[in-house]
Amino acid sequence: MLALRIHGYGGPEVMRLDHVPVPVAGEGERLVRVHAASVNPIDWKMRQGLMQVPLPRVLGRDGAGVDAASGERIVGVGSPGRDGTHAEYAAFSANSCALIPEGMSFEEATALGIAAVSAWIPLVENAQVASGQRVLIHAGAGGVGSFAIQIAAYRGAEVWATCSARNAQFCRTLGAHRTIDYTREDFAASGPIFDVVLDTVGGEVHRRSAEVLKPHGVLTYLNAAPPQPVSRTDIRVMATEVRATRERLDAVLRSELTVPIEARFPLARGAEAYELSRGGHARGKILLLP
């Protein structure tokens, strides 16, 4: 099969399209012929060596396609500790797979994958967002943020989102009540008016997000940068462990979320897809189509 592999750590130069053996599904696993796979920030971070893995390595956390044994349409999320989905075939644990609903495309299913689960866990399971609350979503136009806006709005919250001016209307169409242009406005200037903040940025944004929470509010996070310490003791700060399970995948697949897709690339142009993700300005999801 064809697989996009990294042969070292660095930029696009370490990536090659190789002919490799089809993976063998072990006990409790499914072998899937991949029709669409996502590019997520974890992929270019691993390529740059921020996480050490045996080399060469096929990256890619989520993918959708056809089960080679049963013929069922499957979306799955793989382990970062083994070869991933940026290839023609991938093996998944059966516990981290779900059947794709009738009428949903492979592209839509894989775009939901790890990104929608990464929004679902902090908002629904950690913060338990409810009707009448005001929620701030950082990086609202990104892969996780675009689903987070929808999930919070569906649960009845008034949703605010940070984004660039270019993406303000996009975020509003997803359900944002108000947008904050992070290039011109200080989100903390609003004061302590939020019940929940979802931080996908980290660093100074994480520390200052605590300032905009009401007493007993929730700062839930999955960070692109290490979080800075928060001094407040009257709020809850909750890290997110992103683990895809069949139940979580079923929940996001059946939530009727709009799936924004920024771009599609063949495997041979995978390096371009990684660079688009690394730039941090994609609107929605970036896909590879093996």
The 8 nearest C-alpha neighbors of each residue, nearest first, counted from 0:
[[1, 18, 19, 21, 87, 20, 2, 88],
 [2, 0, 18, 17, 86, 87, 19, 16],
 [3, 1, 86, 17, 16, 4, 85, 18],
 [2, 4, 16, 85, 15, 57, 86, 17],
 [5, 3, 57, 56, 15, 14, 2, 55],
 [4, 6, 14, 13, 56, 55, 7, 15],
 [5, 7, 55, 13, 54, 14, 4, 56],
 [8, 6, 13, 5, 9, 54, 55, 46],
 [9, 7, 47, 48, 46, 13, 10, 6],
 [8, 10, 47, 46, 13, 7, 48, 11],
 [9, 11, 12, 13, 47, 8, 46, 14],
 [12, 10, 270, 13, 14, 9, 274, 271],
 [11, 13, 10, 14, 9, 15, 270, 5],
 [14, 12, 5, 6, 7, 11, 10, 9],
 [15, 13, 5, 12, 4, 11, 6, 3],
 [16, 14, 4, 3, 17, 5, 13, 6],
 [15, 17, 3, 2, 4, 267, 1, 14],
 [18, 16, 2, 1, 15, 19, 3, 4],
 [17, 19, 1, 0, 2, 20, 16, 3],
 [18, 20, 0, 17, 1, 21, 2, 22],
 [21, 19, 0, 22, 18, 1, 23, 2],
 [20, 22, 0, 88, 19, 23, 89, 87],
 [23, 21, 20, 24, 89, 90, 88, 30],
 [22, 24, 25, 21, 30, 90, 89, 20],
 [25, 23, 28, 30, 90, 29, 22, 26],
 [24, 26, 28, 27, 23, 29, 90, 92],
 [25, 27, 28, 24, 29, 92, 93, 23],
 [26, 28, 93, 92, 25, 29, 24, 94],
 [29, 27, 92, 93, 24, 91, 25, 26],
 [28, 30, 91, 90, 24, 93, 31, 92],
 [29, 31, 90, 24, 67, 66, 89, 91],
 [32, 30, 66, 65, 89, 67, 88, 33],
 [31, 33, 88, 65, 64, 87, 67, 66],
 [34, 32, 64, 88, 87, 63, 35, 31],
 [33, 35, 64, 63, 288, 289, 105, 32],
 [36, 34, 288, 63, 106, 33, 62, 287],
 [37, 35, 62, 287, 286, 109, 61, 84],
 [38, 36, 286, 110, 285, 61, 109, 287],
 [37, 39, 285, 286, 59, 42, 273, 36],
 [38, 40, 41, 42, 37, 276, 59, 43],
 [41, 39, 42, 43, 276, 44, 277, 38],
 [40, 42, 44, 39, 43, 45, 60, 38],
 [43, 41, 45, 40, 44, 39, 58, 59],
 [42, 44, 46, 45, 40, 41, 273, 47],
 [45, 43, 41, 47, 46, 42, 49, 40],
 [44, 46, 50, 48, 42, 47, 43, 49],
 [47, 45, 43, 8, 44, 48, 9, 42],
 [46, 48, 9, 8, 44, 45, 49, 43],
 [47, 49, 45, 8, 50, 46, 51, 44],
 [48, 50, 45, 44, 47, 51, 46, 8],
 [51, 49, 45, 48, 52, 44, 47, 46],
 [50, 52, 48, 49, 45, 53, 8, 46],
 [53, 51, 54, 50, 80, 56, 45, 48],
 [54, 52, 55, 56, 51, 80, 81, 6],
 [55, 53, 56, 6, 52, 7, 5, 4],
 [54, 56, 6, 5, 4, 53, 7, 57],
 [55, 57, 54, 4, 5, 82, 58, 53],
 [56, 58, 4, 82, 83, 3, 85, 5],
 [57, 59, 83, 85, 42, 82, 56, 84],
 [60, 58, 84, 83, 85, 61, 42, 38],
 [59, 61, 77, 76, 83, 84, 79, 78],
 [62, 60, 76, 75, 36, 112, 37, 59],
 [61, 63, 36, 109, 84, 75, 35, 74],
 [64, 62, 74, 109, 105, 35, 73, 33],
 [63, 65, 33, 34, 32, 73, 72, 31],
 [64, 66, 72, 32, 31, 70, 71, 73],
 [67, 65, 31, 70, 71, 68, 69, 30],
 [66, 68, 31, 30, 70, 65, 69, 32],
 [69, 67, 66, 70, 30, 29, 71, 31],
 [70, 68, 71, 66, 67, 65, 72, 29],
 [69, 71, 66, 65, 67, 68, 72, 73],
 [72, 70, 66, 69, 65, 73, 98, 67],
 [71, 73, 65, 99, 64, 98, 66, 70],
 [74, 72, 98, 64, 99, 63, 97, 65],
 [75, 73, 63, 97, 96, 62, 109, 108],
 [74, 76, 96, 61, 62, 95, 91, 63],
 [77, 75, 61, 60, 95, 243, 96, 113],
 [78, 76, 60, 91, 61, 83, 75, 79],
 [77, 79, 80, 81, 60, 76, 83, 91],
 [80, 78, 81, 77, 60, 83, 82, 58],
 [79, 81, 78, 52, 82, 77, 53, 83],
 [82, 80, 79, 78, 83, 77, 56, 57],
 [83, 81, 57, 56, 58, 80, 84, 79],
 [84, 82, 59, 58, 57, 60, 85, 81],
 [83, 85, 59, 86, 89, 62, 61, 60],
 [86, 84, 59, 3, 58, 83, 2, 57],
 [85, 87, 2, 84, 88, 1, 3, 289],
 [86, 88, 33, 289, 1, 0, 32, 2],
 [89, 87, 32, 33, 86, 31, 21, 30],
 [90, 88, 84, 31, 30, 83, 22, 91],
 [89, 91, 30, 29, 24, 31, 28, 22],
 [92, 90, 29, 28, 77, 93, 75, 30],
 [91, 93, 28, 94, 95, 27, 29, 96],
 [92, 94, 28, 96, 95, 27, 29, 91],
 [93, 95, 92, 245, 96, 244, 27, 97],
 [94, 96, 244, 245, 92, 93, 243, 76],
 [97, 95, 75, 93, 245, 74, 94, 73],
 [96, 98, 245, 74, 73, 248, 249, 99],
 [97, 99, 73, 72, 100, 74, 96, 71],
 [98, 100, 73, 72, 74, 97, 101, 103],
 [101, 99, 103, 102, 98, 252, 253, 72],
 [102, 100, 103, 99, 104, 98, 72, 253],
 [101, 103, 100, 104, 99, 105, 107, 108],
 [102, 104, 101, 100, 107, 99, 108, 105],
 [105, 103, 107, 106, 108, 102, 99, 101],
 [104, 106, 108, 63, 107, 35, 109, 64],
 [107, 105, 104, 109, 108, 35, 110, 63],
 [108, 106, 110, 104, 105, 109, 258, 111],
 [107, 109, 105, 111, 110, 106, 74, 104],
 [108, 110, 112, 62, 63, 111, 106, 107],
 [111, 109, 107, 108, 112, 37, 106, 284],
 [110, 112, 115, 109, 108, 114, 107, 113],
 [113, 111, 109, 110, 114, 115, 61, 108],
 [112, 114, 116, 115, 117, 61, 111, 76],
 [115, 113, 143, 117, 116, 112, 111, 142],
 [114, 116, 111, 118, 117, 146, 113, 112],
 [115, 117, 119, 113, 118, 114, 120, 112],
 [118, 116, 114, 115, 119, 241, 120, 113],
 [119, 117, 147, 115, 116, 143, 120, 121],
 [118, 120, 116, 123, 122, 117, 121, 115],
 [119, 121, 124, 123, 122, 118, 117, 116],
 [122, 120, 125, 119, 219, 124, 239, 118],
 [123, 121, 126, 119, 120, 128, 125, 127],
 [122, 124, 127, 119, 120, 128, 125, 121],
 [123, 125, 120, 127, 121, 122, 126, 119],
 [126, 124, 121, 127, 122, 123, 120, 237],
 [125, 127, 122, 128, 123, 121, 124, 217],
 [128, 126, 123, 124, 125, 122, 129, 121],
 [129, 127, 126, 122, 123, 151, 154, 132],
 [130, 128, 154, 132, 155, 156, 127, 131],
 [129, 131, 155, 156, 132, 154, 128, 157],
 [130, 132, 156, 155, 129, 133, 157, 128],
 [133, 131, 156, 130, 194, 129, 157, 134],
 [132, 134, 157, 193, 194, 156, 158, 195],
 [133, 135, 195, 158, 193, 196, 194, 159],
 [134, 136, 196, 159, 160, 158, 197, 195],
 [137, 135, 160, 197, 139, 196, 159, 161],
 [136, 138, 161, 139, 198, 160, 199, 197],
 [139, 137, 161, 162, 140, 144, 141, 136],
 [138, 140, 144, 160, 145, 137, 141, 136],
 [139, 141, 145, 282, 138, 144, 170, 283],
 [142, 140, 144, 283, 282, 143, 139, 145],
 [141, 143, 283, 284, 145, 144, 114, 140],
 [144, 142, 114, 146, 145, 141, 118, 147],
 [143, 145, 139, 147, 141, 146, 138, 142],
 [144, 146, 140, 139, 148, 147, 143, 141],
 [147, 145, 149, 144, 148, 143, 115, 150],
 [146, 148, 144, 118, 150, 149, 145, 151],
 [149, 147, 151, 146, 145, 150, 152, 174],
 [148, 150, 152, 146, 147, 151, 173, 174],
 [149, 151, 147, 153, 152, 148, 146, 154],
 [152, 150, 154, 148, 153, 149, 156, 147],
 [151, 153, 156, 149, 155, 154, 150, 174],
 [154, 152, 150, 155, 151, 149, 156, 174],
 [153, 155, 151, 152, 129, 130, 156, 150],
 [154, 156, 130, 152, 153, 129, 131, 151],
 [157, 155, 132, 130, 152, 131, 151, 133],
 [156, 158, 133, 176, 134, 132, 152, 155],
 [159, 157, 175, 134, 176, 156, 133, 135],
 [158, 160, 135, 177, 175, 178, 176, 134],
 [161, 159, 136, 178, 139, 135, 137, 179],
 [160, 162, 179, 137, 138, 178, 139, 181],
 [163, 161, 180, 138, 139, 181, 166, 179],
 [164, 162, 180, 165, 166, 181, 167, 182],
 [163, 165, 167, 166, 180, 162, 182, 179],
 [166, 164, 163, 167, 168, 162, 169, 180],
 [167, 165, 169, 163, 164, 168, 162, 170],
 [168, 166, 164, 170, 169, 165, 178, 171],
 [169, 167, 171, 170, 166, 172, 165, 164],
 [168, 170, 166, 172, 167, 171, 173, 140],
 [171, 169, 173, 167, 168, 172, 175, 140],
 [170, 172, 175, 168, 174, 173, 169, 167],
 [171, 173, 169, 170, 174, 168, 175, 167],
 [174, 172, 170, 171, 149, 175, 148, 169],
 [173, 175, 171, 172, 149, 152, 148, 176],
 [174, 176, 171, 158, 177, 159, 170, 173],
 [177, 175, 158, 159, 157, 174, 171, 178],
 [178, 176, 159, 175, 160, 158, 179, 171],
 [177, 179, 160, 159, 161, 167, 180, 175],
 [178, 180, 161, 181, 160, 162, 184, 186],
 [181, 179, 163, 162, 182, 184, 164, 183],
 [180, 182, 184, 183, 179, 162, 161, 163],
 [183, 181, 180, 184, 163, 164, 162, 185],
 [184, 182, 181, 180, 185, 179, 163, 164],
 [185, 183, 181, 180, 186, 182, 179, 188],
 [184, 186, 187, 188, 181, 183, 179, 189],
 [185, 187, 188, 184, 189, 179, 181, 161],
 [188, 186, 189, 185, 211, 190, 207, 210],
 [189, 187, 190, 186, 185, 184, 211, 191],
 [188, 190, 187, 186, 191, 211, 192, 185],
 [191, 189, 211, 188, 187, 192, 210, 212],
 [211, 190, 192, 212, 213, 193, 210, 189],
 [193, 191, 213, 190, 211, 212, 194, 189],
 [194, 192, 212, 133, 195, 134, 213, 191],
 [193, 195, 216, 133, 213, 212, 132, 134],
 [194, 196, 217, 134, 193, 216, 218, 135],
 [195, 197, 135, 218, 134, 136, 198, 219],
 [198, 196, 136, 219, 220, 137, 218, 135],
 [197, 199, 220, 137, 200, 196, 205, 221],
 [198, 200, 222, 221, 220, 137, 201, 223],
 [201, 199, 223, 222, 198, 224, 204, 202],
 [202, 200, 224, 205, 226, 222, 204, 225],
 [201, 203, 226, 227, 204, 205, 224, 225],
 [202, 204, 206, 205, 207, 227, 201, 226],
 [205, 203, 207, 202, 201, 206, 208, 200],
 [204, 206, 201, 208, 203, 202, 207, 226],
 [207, 205, 203, 227, 229, 208, 204, 209],
 [208, 206, 204, 209, 210, 205, 203, 187],
 [209, 207, 205, 210, 206, 211, 204, 196],
 [208, 210, 207, 211, 212, 206, 218, 229],
 [211, 209, 207, 208, 212, 191, 187, 190],
 [191, 210, 212, 190, 209, 208, 187, 192],
 [213, 211, 191, 193, 216, 209, 210, 194],
 [212, 214, 191, 216, 192, 193, 194, 215],
 [213, 215, 216, 233, 234, 212, 191, 194],
 [216, 214, 234, 233, 213, 235, 217, 194],
 [217, 215, 194, 234, 213, 214, 212, 195],
 [216, 218, 235, 195, 234, 236, 219, 126],
 [219, 217, 236, 196, 195, 235, 237, 197],
 [220, 218, 237, 197, 238, 236, 121, 217],
 [219, 221, 198, 238, 197, 239, 199, 222],
 [222, 220, 199, 239, 198, 238, 223, 219],
 [221, 223, 199, 201, 200, 224, 220, 225],
 [222, 224, 200, 201, 199, 225, 221, 202],
 [225, 223, 201, 222, 202, 200, 226, 199],
 [226, 224, 202, 201, 222, 227, 223, 200],
 [227, 225, 202, 201, 205, 224, 228, 222],
 [226, 228, 202, 206, 203, 205, 225, 229],
 [229, 227, 206, 230, 226, 205, 202, 203],
 [228, 230, 206, 231, 227, 209, 205, 207],
 [229, 231, 228, 232, 209, 206, 233, 210],
 [232, 230, 233, 229, 234, 209, 210, 235],
 [231, 233, 234, 230, 235, 229, 215, 214],
 [232, 234, 215, 214, 231, 235, 216, 213],
 [235, 233, 215, 216, 232, 217, 214, 231],
 [234, 236, 217, 218, 237, 216, 215, 233],
 [237, 235, 218, 219, 217, 234, 238, 220],
 [238, 236, 219, 218, 235, 220, 239, 125],
 [237, 239, 220, 219, 221, 240, 236, 121],
 [240, 238, 221, 220, 121, 241, 237, 219],
 [239, 241, 242, 238, 221, 120, 117, 121],
 [242, 240, 117, 239, 243, 120, 116, 113],
 [241, 243, 240, 244, 116, 117, 113, 95],
 [242, 244, 95, 247, 76, 241, 116, 248],
 [245, 243, 95, 247, 246, 94, 248, 242],
 [244, 246, 248, 95, 97, 96, 247, 94],
 [247, 245, 249, 244, 248, 250, 97, 243],
 [248, 246, 250, 244, 249, 245, 243, 251],
 [247, 249, 245, 250, 251, 246, 252, 244],
 [248, 250, 246, 252, 247, 251, 245, 253],
 [249, 251, 247, 248, 253, 252, 254, 246],
 [250, 252, 254, 248, 253, 249, 115, 247],
 [253, 251, 249, 250, 254, 248, 108, 255],
 [252, 254, 251, 250, 255, 249, 100, 256],
 [253, 255, 251, 256, 252, 250, 150, 249],
 [256, 254, 253, 257, 252, 251, 258, 149],
 [257, 255, 254, 258, 149, 146, 251, 252],
 [256, 258, 259, 255, 173, 146, 149, 145],
 [257, 259, 107, 256, 260, 110, 111, 283],
 [260, 258, 283, 284, 257, 261, 282, 145],
 [261, 259, 284, 283, 262, 285, 258, 282],
 [260, 262, 284, 283, 282, 285, 281, 259],
 [263, 261, 285, 260, 286, 264, 284, 272],
 [262, 264, 286, 287, 285, 288, 265, 261],
 [263, 265, 287, 268, 288, 286, 266, 269],
 [266, 264, 288, 267, 287, 268, 289, 269],
 [267, 265, 269, 268, 289, 287, 288, 264],
 [266, 268, 265, 269, 16, 3, 264, 270],
 [269, 267, 266, 270, 265, 271, 264, 272],
 [268, 270, 266, 272, 271, 267, 273, 264],
 [269, 271, 273, 11, 272, 268, 274, 14],
 [272, 270, 274, 269, 273, 268, 275, 264],
 [271, 273, 269, 275, 270, 274, 276, 264],
 [274, 272, 270, 276, 271, 275, 43, 277],
 [275, 273, 277, 271, 276, 272, 278, 270],
 [274, 276, 272, 278, 273, 277, 271, 281],
 [277, 275, 273, 274, 278, 279, 40, 272],
 [278, 276, 274, 279, 275, 273, 43, 40],
 [277, 279, 275, 276, 280, 274, 281, 273],
 [280, 278, 277, 276, 281, 275, 141, 40],
 [281, 279, 278, 282, 276, 141, 275, 140],
 [282, 280, 279, 283, 261, 141, 276, 275],
 [283, 281, 140, 261, 141, 280, 284, 142],
 [282, 284, 142, 259, 141, 260, 261, 281],
 [283, 285, 260, 142, 261, 110, 259, 286],
 [286, 284, 262, 38, 261, 37, 263, 260],
 [285, 287, 37, 263, 36, 38, 264, 262],
 [286, 288, 264, 36, 265, 263, 35, 266],
 [287, 289, 35, 265, 34, 264, 266, 36],
 [288, 266, 87, 265, 34, 86, 287, 35]]
